[in-house]
Amino acid sequence: NRSFLNLTFNFNKKIYTSLRNEVYHFGSLSQNKKDFYFSDFIINYKRNDKIQFEFSVNNLFNNNTFSSYSISDISVSETNYQLISRYALLKVNYRFK
């Protein structure tokens, strides 16, 4: 079961933020971890028509692994993924015009 909630707030014409959230719930399929939570945060500032700044933090909950489950008529399989830990980015966009 997958659920998501994305929130975007426009404070004015120059600043907006975004919070992206996802939840994966596997119920009784997993013995260890049943729920996985993922969130990313972005704040964007448009200084003028040429320069724009963006700061983002990905994997806010710092999840290290993700397990996916597949069910067929004769088996249940589990696939584990190693994830990139929490990181932050500062991005500057400049338009040459």
Disulfide bonds with the S-S distance in Angstrom:
none
